[in-house]
Amino acid sequence: MTVPLDARTARSWLAVAIEEARAGLAEGGIPIGAALIGRDGDVLGRGHNRRVQHDDPSVHGETDAFRNAGRQRSYRGTTMVTTLSPCWYCSGLVRQFGITRLVVGEAATFSGGHDWLAEHGVEVLVLDDPECRELMTDFIAANPALWNEDIGEDEPTAEETR
């Protein structure tokens, strides 16, 4: 049986993802954290965006948590918890493996594929958490080029703006 999803439970799981986001920031990376939660409410895996630290563009918070959870026979009934709305890459991971639910810390600084996931049967809860929003707002203000790289929005070169 899958643990019911209510705001209190979601916020306790989000605390794990926030801890991961803060760890990533302390390592010089992008402060996005995630956790994959099992049907029983236990944390299967946790992780954070390590694109900078590992020089690997595929290590997003959600993929790191997913990898750290190890192989699961089924992902039905699991919940992906992330501090920021998942990009298309991470939204695809949720959909590909049939992760049942998604808890999003905030979607104001970046609105990825959470609406698309909801349209395709994933239960989505956006918490609009002020701590998650502040982490991203501060990071983006201090590191706009790195942020644009992370979301795949290159800044135009001087040649391209002519």
ZAVOMAR-27486 format. One record per residue (C-alpha): residue in one letter; x, y, z. Coordinates in nm, 2 decimals, decimal comma. Each point is the difference from the previous one (the first is absolute). Example, Ala and Ser with C-alpha at 12.3 -4.5 7.8 and 13.67 -1.06 7.14 Angstrom:
2
<resn=A&u=1,23&v=-0,45&w=0,78>
<resn=S&u=0,14&v=0,34&w=-0,07>
This chain:
162
<resn=M&u=0,00&v=0,00&w=0,00>
<resn=T&u=0,12&v=0,35&w=-0,09>
<resn=V&u=0,04&v=0,26&w=0,27>
<resn=P&u=-0,27&v=0,27&w=-0,05>
<resn=L&u=0,13&v=0,33&w=-0,13>
<resn=D&u=-0,09&v=0,30&w=0,22>
<resn=A&u=0,17&v=0,33&w=0,05>
<resn=R&u=0,17&v=-0,10&w=0,33>
<resn=T&u=0,15&v=-0,32&w=-0,15>
<resn=A&u=0,10&v=0,18&w=-0,32>
<resn=R&u=0,18&v=0,27&w=0,20>
<resn=S&u=0,19&v=-0,26&w=0,21>
<resn=W&u=0,12&v=-0,16&w=-0,32>
<resn=L&u=0,08&v=0,34&w=-0,15>
<resn=A&u=0,23&v=0,06&w=0,30>
<resn=V&u=0,22&v=-0,28&w=-0,13>
<resn=A&u=0,02&v=0,16&w=-0,35>
<resn=I&u=0,08&v=0,34&w=0,15>
<resn=E&u=0,28&v=-0,16&w=0,20>
<resn=E&u=0,14&v=-0,14&w=-0,33>
<resn=A&u=-0,04&v=0,34&w=-0,17>
<resn=R&u=0,20&v=0,17&w=0,27>
<resn=A&u=0,27&v=-0,27&w=-0,03>
<resn=G&u=0,02&v=0,06&w=-0,37>
<resn=L&u=0,04&v=0,38&w=0,05>
<resn=A&u=0,27&v=-0,06&w=0,27>
<resn=E&u=0,19&v=-0,21&w=-0,26>
<resn=G&u=-0,01&v=0,29&w=-0,25>
<resn=G&u=-0,29&v=-0,14&w=-0,20>
<resn=I&u=-0,35&v=0,08&w=-0,09>
<resn=P&u=-0,24&v=-0,02&w=0,31>
<resn=I&u=-0,25&v=-0,25&w=-0,12>
<resn=G&u=-0,07&v=-0,30&w=0,21>
<resn=A&u=-0,22&v=-0,30&w=-0,03>
<resn=A&u=-0,11&v=-0,32&w=0,17>
<resn=L&u=-0,18&v=-0,32&w=-0,13>
<resn=I&u=-0,24&v=-0,12&w=0,26>
<resn=G&u=-0,13&v=-0,35&w=0,02>
<resn=R&u=-0,36&v=-0,12&w=0,03>
<resn=D&u=0,05&v=-0,03&w=0,38>
<resn=G&u=0,13&v=0,35&w=0,04>
<resn=D&u=0,37&v=-0,09&w=0,04>
<resn=V&u=0,26&v=0,18&w=-0,19>
<resn=L&u=0,13&v=-0,23&w=-0,27>
<resn=G&u=0,26&v=0,24&w=-0,14>
<resn=R&u=0,10&v=0,37&w=0,03>
<resn=G&u=0,22&v=0,22&w=-0,20>
<resn=H&u=0,08&v=0,34&w=-0,14>
<resn=N&u=0,10&v=0,17&w=-0,32>
<resn=R&u=0,36&v=-0,09&w=-0,06>
<resn=R&u=0,05&v=0,14&w=-0,35>
<resn=V&u=0,28&v=0,23&w=0,10>
<resn=Q&u=0,16&v=-0,23&w=0,26>
<resn=H&u=0,01&v=-0,30&w=-0,24>
<resn=D&u=0,04&v=0,20&w=-0,32>
<resn=D&u=-0,30&v=-0,22&w=-0,12>
<resn=P&u=-0,31&v=0,17&w=-0,15>
<resn=S&u=-0,22&v=-0,30&w=0,08>
<resn=V&u=0,04&v=0,01&w=0,38>
<resn=H&u=-0,31&v=0,20&w=0,10>
<resn=G&u=-0,15&v=-0,02&w=0,35>
<resn=E&u=-0,27&v=-0,25&w=-0,11>
<resn=T&u=0,23&v=-0,22&w=-0,19>
<resn=D&u=0,25&v=-0,01&w=0,29>
<resn=A&u=-0,28&v=-0,10&w=0,24>
<resn=F&u=-0,12&v=-0,26&w=-0,25>
<resn=R&u=0,34&v=-0,15&w=-0,05>
<resn=N&u=0,07&v=0,00&w=0,38>
<resn=A&u=-0,33&v=-0,19&w=0,06>
<resn=G&u=0,14&v=-0,29&w=-0,20>
<resn=R&u=-0,20&v=-0,24&w=-0,22>
<resn=Q&u=-0,37&v=-0,04&w=0,11>
<resn=R&u=-0,22&v=-0,28&w=-0,14>
<resn=S&u=-0,27&v=0,26&w=-0,05>
<resn=Y&u=-0,04&v=0,37&w=0,06>
<resn=R&u=-0,38&v=-0,01&w=0,03>
<resn=G&u=-0,09&v=0,17&w=0,33>
<resn=T&u=0,33&v=0,19&w=0,03>
<resn=T&u=0,03&v=0,38&w=0,03>
<resn=M&u=0,26&v=0,23&w=-0,15>
<resn=V&u=0,06&v=0,30&w=0,23>
<resn=T&u=0,20&v=0,29&w=-0,15>
<resn=T&u=0,07&v=0,35&w=0,11>
<resn=L&u=-0,07&v=0,14&w=-0,35>
<resn=S&u=-0,24&v=-0,09&w=-0,27>
<resn=P&u=0,17&v=-0,27&w=-0,21>
<resn=C&u=0,14&v=0,08&w=-0,34>
<resn=W&u=-0,11&v=-0,20&w=-0,30>
<resn=Y&u=0,28&v=-0,25&w=0,05>
<resn=C&u=-0,10&v=-0,07&w=0,36>
<resn=S&u=-0,37&v=0,01&w=-0,09>
<resn=G&u=0,07&v=-0,27&w=-0,26>
<resn=L&u=0,17&v=-0,21&w=0,27>
<resn=V&u=-0,31&v=0,02&w=0,22>
<resn=R&u=-0,22&v=-0,10&w=-0,29>
<resn=Q&u=0,23&v=-0,27&w=-0,15>
<resn=F&u=0,02&v=-0,19&w=0,33>
<resn=G&u=-0,36&v=0,05&w=0,11>
<resn=I&u=0,07&v=0,20&w=0,32>
<resn=T&u=-0,35&v=0,06&w=0,13>
<resn=R&u=0,04&v=0,33&w=0,18>
<resn=L&u=0,20&v=0,32&w=-0,01>
<resn=V&u=0,05&v=0,25&w=0,27>
<resn=V&u=0,15&v=0,33&w=-0,11>
<resn=G&u=0,15&v=0,25&w=0,24>
<resn=E&u=-0,05&v=0,30&w=-0,23>
<resn=A&u=-0,08&v=0,08&w=-0,37>
<resn=A&u=0,03&v=0,38&w=0,00>
<resn=T&u=0,36&v=0,03&w=-0,10>
<resn=F&u=-0,03&v=-0,28&w=-0,25>
<resn=S&u=-0,31&v=-0,18&w=-0,13>
<resn=G&u=0,10&v=-0,33&w=-0,15>
<resn=G&u=-0,21&v=-0,30&w=-0,09>
<resn=H&u=-0,21&v=-0,04&w=0,31>
<resn=D&u=-0,32&v=0,11&w=-0,18>
<resn=W&u=0,07&v=-0,25&w=-0,28>
<resn=L&u=0,05&v=-0,28&w=0,25>
<resn=A&u=-0,33&v=0,09&w=0,17>
<resn=E&u=-0,17&v=-0,02&w=-0,34>
<resn=H&u=0,15&v=-0,35&w=-0,04>
<resn=G&u=-0,13&v=-0,14&w=0,33>
<resn=V&u=0,27&v=0,09&w=0,25>
<resn=E&u=-0,13&v=0,14&w=0,32>
<resn=V&u=0,18&v=0,34&w=0,04>
<resn=L&u=0,01&v=0,22&w=0,31>
<resn=V&u=0,18&v=0,34&w=-0,03>
<resn=L&u=0,07&v=0,13&w=0,35>
<resn=D&u=0,12&v=0,35&w=-0,10>
<resn=D&u=0,26&v=-0,02&w=0,28>
<resn=P&u=0,17&v=0,33&w=0,08>
<resn=E&u=0,33&v=-0,16&w=0,10>
<resn=C&u=0,02&v=-0,18&w=-0,34>
<resn=R&u=-0,09&v=0,32&w=-0,18>
<resn=E&u=0,26&v=0,20&w=0,19>
<resn=L&u=0,28&v=-0,26&w=-0,07>
<resn=M&u=-0,07&v=0,03&w=-0,37>
<resn=T&u=-0,05&v=0,38&w=-0,01>
<resn=D&u=0,32&v=0,07&w=0,18>
<resn=F&u=0,19&v=-0,26&w=-0,21>
<resn=I&u=-0,13&v=0,13&w=-0,33>
<resn=A&u=0,08&v=0,37&w=0,09>
<resn=A&u=0,36&v=-0,10&w=0,09>
<resn=N&u=0,06&v=-0,25&w=-0,29>
<resn=P&u=-0,22&v=0,09&w=-0,30>
<resn=A&u=0,24&v=-0,15&w=-0,26>
<resn=L&u=0,02&v=-0,33&w=0,19>
<resn=W&u=-0,38&v=0,00&w=0,05>
<resn=N&u=-0,06&v=0,06&w=-0,37>
<resn=E&u=0,24&v=-0,29&w=-0,08>
<resn=D&u=-0,19&v=-0,23&w=0,24>
<resn=I&u=-0,34&v=0,07&w=-0,16>
<resn=G&u=0,14&v=-0,01&w=-0,36>
<resn=E&u=-0,04&v=0,37&w=-0,07>
<resn=D&u=0,33&v=0,12&w=-0,14>
<resn=E&u=0,05&v=0,38&w=0,01>
<resn=P&u=0,03&v=0,13&w=-0,35>
<resn=T&u=0,35&v=0,09&w=-0,13>
<resn=A&u=0,07&v=0,35&w=-0,13>
<resn=E&u=-0,01&v=-0,15&w=-0,35>
<resn=E&u=-0,35&v=-0,14&w=0,05>
<resn=T&u=-0,14&v=0,33&w=0,13>
<resn=R&u=0,10&v=0,19&w=-0,31>
